[in-house]
Amino acid sequence: MPSELFVRGMLYLTLTVVGVPGNATIILAFLLLLYQKNHLLPSDVIVLHLACVNLLMVVVRCLLETLASFRLPSIFGDVGCKAVIFVYRTSRSLSIWLTFVLSAYQCLSIAPPGSRWASFRTVLAQYLGFVFLFLWVLNTCMSSAAIVFSFGTKNFSSLSNHGINVQFCYVNFPSKLSIEANGAAQVGRDVVPMALMALASLIILVFLYKHSQQVKGLRSSGSSGGGAERRAAKTVVALVTLYVVLYGVDNGIWVYTLTVRKAMTSSLISDLRIFFSSLYAALSPVVIIASNRKVNGMLRCDVKRKPVQEKDTCLSTV
């Protein structure tokens, strides 16, 4: 086995080992919470949906790339390439938009009761299912090019003049205009939620800072108050930083690929893009598990197997 394929396989294996258990843990925790309480808060539903999409992305892309890199059974024929690239692009963009929806909902949650923004949050929670449906339809349609232009490398000996090498698959666009239009659409699809999520997170941080300044005089010098605010601020900063850095690098490489002809023929460039975008799906569960008290509470209750009379106490602290 060539050394570059071995390194490639190990990198994707690492993402699989981290991403699959992490996202599966979040899904399990919220399903247990749903089973015990018969309902989930809108923010919990968003996080659960995000974890499902991230799990789909890690399994479809990272796990299958790992198997192919180690010369294990591979599905990367024409149909396999079309399916994998389509599902990966759809789940990747859904992960981005769901992260924005989560940030926007958290931003609206700090609005004063009775305000217009508080009313909008209620409407958003009420029609959250329609928001999910709209995002699925939008991102599915924008990823449809993968079905038309993706082919297995076994059936194509070389790239076209406007094709992209994705190691085991080729994405052959018919013209320069088509690849530029598809590339611009993908960049716009990523940049718009990135900017909106950064704005929502900035509003949250400003609110938390002003709130901490207002209550600062009410605390004694040795008080440990304000821990919830600090935890929330750190979580927002961590998620936004992780998102902007990883997807910023991903989109930077994509723009480079579109502007430099030689980069299109290099599978290494495509691997870097896939790795950085998949890294968010693998690492974001770590941030969520570390910061979400409900997930931590459900896991502690499940692992310790507390008696029935103590379970309600544990759940009430989530």
N, C-alpha and C positions, 0 to 999 in steps of 0.2 A: 504494500500500500504506500503511495506517495506520502511524504511527510506533510505536505500542505493539506491533503485530505484528512490525515490523522488529526492535525491541529484543528481543522475545521469541524470535524466530528466531535472532538472533545469540547470545543466552545459551545456547540449546540447542545451537547449532552449536559453541560453545566446549566444552561438556561432551562433545559427540560427538568432536571433534578430540582432546581429551585422553584421554577414557575408552576409546575403541575401540583406539587403538594401545597404550595402557598395558596394558590387560587382555590384548590379543592377544600382547603381548611376553612376559608372564608365562606364558601358556598355551604359547607356542612354546618358551620356555626349559625348562619342565618336560617337554614332550613330547620334546625333544632329550635331556634327561637320562634319561628313561625308555627312549628308543631305545638309548642308549649303555650304560646300566647294567642295563636290563631290570627295574628295580624302583624304587619311590619310597618314601620314608619316610612314615609316617602324617601328619606335619605338612605334608609336601610335597603329599600328596594333598588335604588340607584346603584349602591355599592354591590349588591348581589348581582345585578345585571352586568356591571362592570367586570366582576370576577368571572362570570360565565363567559363573557366575550374574550377576556384575557386568557382563560383556560383554553378556549377554542383556538386562539391564535398560537399559543405555545405548542399545543398538541399537533395541529395541522402543519405548522411550519417547522418548529424546532425538532420535534420528535421524528418526523418523517425525514428531515434533512440529516439527522443523526444516523438513522438507519441506512440512508443512501450513502453517506460518507464512509461508513464501515462495511460497505458492499453487502449489506443485509437486504432482504426482500424490498424492492423499491417499486413505487407506483408511478414513477415519473415517465410515463408514456405521454402521448398526446392528450388523452382524456384526463390522466392524472395531473399533468401540468396545468391544464385549464382549470381543473377543480381546485387544486392547491393554491394557485396564485389568486384565483377569484375569492376563495374563502379567506385567505390571508389578508388580502387588501381590504375586503369588507370588514372583517373583524378588527383590523388595525385602525381603520378610520372610525369605526364605532367606539373603540376604546378611547380615542381622542375626544370625540363628541360627548361621550358619557362622562368623562372626567370634567369637561366644561359644564355639563348639566349639574353635576354634583357641586362644583364650585359656585355656580349661579344660585342653586337652591340654598346653599349655606350662606351666601351673601344676602339673599332675601330673608333668611331666618333671623337676621339681626335688625330688620326693619321694625320701627315702633308699632305696637298693636294699633289697628285702626287706620294705618296709613295706606296709601295707594299700593306701595310695594308689598305690604303685608297681605293685601287682598290678592295681588298677583301671585304671591306664593301659594295661597289657598287654591287658586285656579290651576296653577301648575301641578300641585299635588293631586287635584281632582282628575286632571286629564293627563296624568303621567303616562298611562298606557298608550294614548294617542301620540305622545312625544316619542316614545320608544318606536312605535310603528312608523312614524314619519322618518326617523333617523335610519331605520332599517331599509326603508324603501329608497331614501336618498342615496345612502352609501352603496346599496346593492346596484342601483342604476349607474353610479359613477365608477363602479368596479367592473362593469360589464365588458370593457375592452379586453380584459384578461381572457374571457371566453373565446373571443374572436381571434386574437393575435398570438396566443401562447401555444407552443409546440414542444414536443420532447426532442432532446438533442440526438436521440438515436435515429430519428427520421429526417433530420436536417444536418447535413455535413458542414454547413457554414452559415454565418449570420447574413442577413440582408444588409443593405447599406444603412438602414434605419432600424436595426435590431438591437436588442439588449441581451447580453449573456447572463443568465441566472444559474450558472453551473450545470444543473441537470436539465434545464429548460431554456428555450429561446423565446423572447417576445419580439416578434417580427412585425413592425409597423410598415404599412404600404408606402408612406411618404414622410418627408421631413415635417410637413404641416401637421400630420396626424400625431406624430410623436411629440411635437412641441405643444399641440393643443392638449393632449393627454397629460403631459408633464405639468403644464400650467394649471390644469384643473386639479391635479393632485396637490400641488403646492398650495393653491388657494383653499382647498378643502382642509388642509392642515393649519395654515396660518390664521384663518378666521377664528376657529375655536381657541387657538393658542393665545391670540390677542385678547379675546373676550374673557378667557379664563384668568389670564394674568391681571386684567382689570378687576374682575370680581374678587380675586384673592387679595389684590392691593387694597380694595375697599374694606375687606374683612380685617386686614392687618391694621389699617388706620383706625377702624372702630375699636379694635382691641387695645391699641395704644392709648387712645383717648379715654377709654373706659378705665384702664389701669391708672391713668393719671388722675382721674376723678376720684377714685376710691383709695388712692394712695394715702391720703391724709387720715383715712379711717382705720388704717392698719397700724398695729404697733410695729416697732422696728424688728422684733423677733418673730413676727407672724409669718406663717407659711401660706397665707391667703394668696389668691391669684393664680394658683397652680393650674386650674382649668383653663384660664385664659392663655397662660404660657404654653400649655400642651396643645391647645387649639392652634395658636400662632405657629408653633414649631411644625405641626402636622401640615398646615397649609403651605408653609415655606418649603418643607421637604417635598411635598407632592408637586408643587409648581416648579421648583428647581429641577427635580428629576425629570419632569415632563419637558420643560423648555430645553434643558441641556441635551437630552437624548434625542428628542424629535427635532431639535434644532440642528444637531449634527446629521441626522438622517436626511432632512430636507436640504442641508448644505451639500451633502454628497450627491443627492438627486439632481440639484441644479448643476453641479459640476459634471455629472454624467450627461446631461442634456447639452451642455455647451462644448464638451471635449469629445470628439468622435472616438478617440482611442479608448476612452473610459467605458464606452458602451460594450466593447468587445472583451473587457476584463471581468471575469467572474468575481475577482477579489473585491472590486468596487461594489458590486451587488451584494456580496456577502457582508460587507461592512454596513451597508444600509439595513439589511435584514437583521443583523446582529443588534444594532443600536435601537431599532424600533422594537424588537422582541425583548430587549433588555428591560424596557419599561413594563411590559406585561409580566416579566418574571420578578422584578424588584418592587413594583408598587404593592403587591400583597404583603411584603415585609413591612412596609410603612403602615399599611392599614391594620395589620395584626398588632403591631407595636403600639398604635395610637388609639384604636377603636376599643372602648371599654366593653361594649356589648360582645364583641368577638372574644376578647380576653375572658369575660365573665362566663360565656357559654363553654369555652374550652376548659376553664378551671372546673366548672361544674361537671363536665363530661369526663374529664380525666380522673378527678378525685372520687367520682361516684359517691357523692354525699348522700346521706339518708334523705328520705322524702321530706321530713319535717324541716330540714335545713335548706332544701332546694329553693324555696320561695325567697328566703333571705338572700341567697346568692344572686338570684335573678333580679331582685329589687335594687341591687347596687349597680347593675349594669348601666 
